[in-house]
Amino acid sequence: MTVDVAGAAAALAAANNFLILTHRRPDGDTTGCAGALCRGLRQLGKTAYVLENPEITKRYAPMITPCYPPADFVPQYIVTTDIAEYKLFSDNAKQYEGKIDLVIDHHRSNPLFGVKNLVRTDAGGCAEVIYDLLMALGVRLTGDIAECLYIGVSTDTGCFKFSNTTAHTHAVAAACLSAGIDGGEINRALFETKSRPRFDMERIVFDTMEFTEDGAIALAMLWRRDIDNTGADMDDLDSIASLTRQVEGVQIGLTLTENADGTVKASVRTTKEMDASAICKKVGGGGHIRAAGASFDCGMDEARERLLAAAREQYHAKQ
Amino acid sequence: MTVDVAGAAAALAAANNFLILTHRRPDGDTTGCAGALCRGLRQLGKTAYVLENPEITKRYAPMITPCYPPADFVPQYIVTTDIAEYKLFSDNAKQYEGKIDLVIDHHRSNPLFGVKNLVRTDAGGCAEVIYDLLMALGVRLTGDIAECLYIGVSTDTGCFKFSNTTAHTHAVAAACLSAGIDGGEINRALFETKSRPRFDMERIVFDTMEFTEDGAIALAMLWRRDIDNTGADMDDLDSIASLTRQVEGVQIGLTLTENADGTVKASVRTTKEMDASAICKKVGGGGHIRAAGASFDCGMDEARERLLAAAREQYHAKQ
């Protein structure tokens, strides 16, 4: 069943021995939600833990690792935070499939897999929902809870930059800053620091980027040899395809990545004038209107020719 | 005299025929403040204009150019927004020195050069002060006023990222979004678009950046020939020196820029472990603890040697 904040708060108030789950490839929102909820429940005198996430990274670890349960903990009430579907459960969470008491989320695609489901699709970060819930429970916004909530909200909204940022997002951020956290220092670590491999990957994008059609189309080539040299992992490659589109005048940004087996992954990003999905369809791919992709069995050079041809075709059709 | 928001609102309510001044090298805050104040005063039935700013750029022009006065306008009440001192007056504003009725600002260094002065140093953007003032005046937050205020606040706080962002900053942003503006689209234009010369400058920083002391010191070399090739202007070079420090592990970021006459400008940026000012003092410069600078009469290569030596000396002294 679907519940509102008051309904979810009543359910939590009536229960105890909570185990909170976070999603695969944990980000700032799922870990911030779990960390804040766990600490909030404890403030109310409850027993609460966050299930170990085997993929936790150094950046977000401080929010949940102090909340990991002892070996003999027997949970009685299972909550998921920011998990859109079972596929995003870590392997050690699979045992709880079908046994979730409360789903807290903000993804439109959530199939409501809990006994109770608090899903607010208008929330920029799921941490906004946790904030409302903690306030309804009468939890005091301490510094450590505020820091978890702030990181959840800011990472999911691109530090309040993306279009999913609402007045409520800002209201939650205001409350967190009022609790005394150092937003400037948190943001410097989250948004103004690049890993060395990330830096090297960006350098490759910059170095290989070529422009055609008077700068309306940009293309970057990420060769396997170069990627391997940087030691970049998935985090470092995250959103690298969006760099091409950031240059003024570029309407179609193309990024070709050579896979280990010599095949090629293409990422297409467009501004509102162009349709990334239509370009990718021409070469056997697909996706969303502003972000789409395709795969090529040929090598990089041929993939470049074919993708550029598809992009040029759309560009001139739209003139 | 110093006034609070209520005092400034009373003064504005009692006056008419306003001329609003913005500062040299106009940014989003000074133009957002002037644009919002002018439109707010007009909503109250007043006559108000913004003085032409000869240095206005394409990005911020829409906020003030529709507010430029007719040739025969005779102002009776002069207001400055976000102007810290007379030195920041445009040439065409010099005639108003000593004649400012109301100073609205947030700079600590403001000498209070108006008859009345509303200076709130706790405001991240001066637009926050304008917001409070318009609310006190009973102005309705229309879309165009909200857009001016939002741009003022977001540009001065690095889109809510910097440490000058407060709960009040977020509250103003929340009010602006509630007025129906498209924050996501505004931010994409302001923060996710790089001019082609800016892109080329960043490529040069990336290409020339070298690391020493296990990656704790990074140095970029901006040769005049390369700068000239990009066609970069002052806007494009803005904050380019901070790029070196953004790489994880870098504690001292050094940027050397070759001037047209062959002399060299050095910019030093540090994390909290190091003292940029102390490094620059060793080579005859100075500045703040995290951002400092120096000048060299020698060429780039010798400047590189001397600056690196000073940086290494501090780095090892702090180990």
Chai-1 contact restraints between the chains, C-beta under 6 A:
chainA,res_idxA,chainB,res_idxB,connection_type,confidence,min_distance_angstrom,max_distance_angstrom,comment,restraint_id
A,C159,B,C159,contact,1.0,0.0,6.0,A-B,restraint_1
A,C159,B,K161,contact,1.0,0.0,6.0,A-B,restraint_2
A,F160,B,F160,contact,1.0,0.0,6.0,A-B,restraint_3
A,K161,B,C159,contact,1.0,0.0,6.0,A-B,restraint_4
A,K161,B,N187,contact,1.0,0.0,6.0,A-B,restraint_5
A,K161,B,F191,contact,1.0,0.0,6.0,A-B,restraint_6
A,F162,B,G184,contact,1.0,0.0,6.0,A-B,restraint_7
A,S163,B,G184,contact,1.0,0.0,6.0,A-B,restraint_8
A,T165,B,G183,contact,1.0,0.0,6.0,A-B,restraint_9
A,A167,B,A174,contact,1.0,0.0,6.0,A-B,restraint_10
A,A167,B,L177,contact,1.0,0.0,6.0,A-B,restraint_11
A,A167,B,S178,contact,1.0,0.0,6.0,A-B,restraint_12
A,H170,B,H170,contact,1.0,0.0,6.0,A-B,restraint_13
A,H170,B,A173,contact,1.0,0.0,6.0,A-B,restraint_14
A,H170,B,A174,contact,1.0,0.0,6.0,A-B,restraint_15
A,A171,B,A174,contact,1.0,0.0,6.0,A-B,restraint_16
A,A173,B,H170,contact,1.0,0.0,6.0,A-B,restraint_17
A,A174,B,A167,contact,1.0,0.0,6.0,A-B,restraint_18
A,A174,B,H170,contact,1.0,0.0,6.0,A-B,restraint_19
A,A174,B,A171,contact,1.0,0.0,6.0,A-B,restraint_20
A,L177,B,A167,contact,1.0,0.0,6.0,A-B,restraint_21
A,S178,B,A167,contact,1.0,0.0,6.0,A-B,restraint_22
A,G183,B,T165,contact,1.0,0.0,6.0,A-B,restraint_23
A,G184,B,F162,contact,1.0,0.0,6.0,A-B,restraint_24
A,G184,B,S163,contact,1.0,0.0,6.0,A-B,restraint_25
A,N187,B,K161,contact,1.0,0.0,6.0,A-B,restraint_26
A,F191,B,K161,contact,1.0,0.0,6.0,A-B,restraint_27
A,E192,B,Q246,contact,1.0,0.0,6.0,A-B,restraint_28
A,T193,B,E248,contact,1.0,0.0,6.0,A-B,restraint_29
A,K194,B,Q246,contact,1.0,0.0,6.0,A-B,restraint_30
A,K194,B,V247,contact,1.0,0.0,6.0,A-B,restraint_31
A,S195,B,E248,contact,1.0,0.0,6.0,A-B,restraint_32
A,F199,B,V247,contact,1.0,0.0,6.0,A-B,restraint_33
A,R203,B,F206,contact,1.0,0.0,6.0,A-B,restraint_34
A,F206,B,R203,contact,1.0,0.0,6.0,A-B,restraint_35
A,F206,B,F206,contact,1.0,0.0,6.0,A-B,restraint_36
A,Q246,B,E192,contact,1.0,0.0,6.0,A-B,restraint_37
A,Q246,B,K194,contact,1.0,0.0,6.0,A-B,restraint_38
A,V247,B,K194,contact,1.0,0.0,6.0,A-B,restraint_39
A,V247,B,F199,contact,1.0,0.0,6.0,A-B,restraint_40
A,E248,B,T193,contact,1.0,0.0,6.0,A-B,restraint_41
A,E248,B,S195,contact,1.0,0.0,6.0,A-B,restraint_42
A,E248,B,R196,contact,1.0,0.0,6.0,A-B,restraint_43
